[in-house]
Amino acid sequence: MNKKVIILTIFIILGMITFPTIYKIYDNHNKHLIEVVEKEFLYHAKECFNKNICQNKIVYLKDLYNNNYIEEKLTNPLTKKYYQEDSYVNLETNEIKLIS
């Protein structure tokens, strides 16, 4: 009886450590995937604006597609859905609005 309680306690403690750690790693990985797409979008928007091809401080995803700054459609890495072409970057505030 005493041995079973000790073994059960060890498994409960391991579970309390393992499951939150796995969740945190998974959540952090997903955030980094989204961040990579956002940084790519921001980079190409700045490049387009600095070369005076995109005239406005708000650069739409459609503008980047039309000017061949992004050749493959951007997708949400978590849902695998394409972002809509009216997604935009505001270069004054660095606000990125990606619409799935």
Steps between C-alpha positions, in 0.01 A plus 500: 500500500772746599705420189199563272439842655863602447498384136168674434633820660811490279286461185273786604800728562654404165168568328471840668843591363480336157162613367536876569852489355383331179213749467733797548744371237215436253345844559838674467568315174166612355569863596836485324340360183259795486783744577703374203211566259441846650868594470509384138194713425649804676837457327350487151268793576794715610700395197213589266449838669872586507528436125203737445294228338245497783405865550291483819615440857235227516614216276248231414586139432338541158756771414787267586350223286443735205855637515656153540648564843325189625455234235335223703184578692556547872329238711423472866749232613256368759178471298660477152246757371608780267509851638259736325640758260359786708743415779728796557802648673498854635862610462462799734392287797635161382150361555453174313145386428489154345147387419437130446 
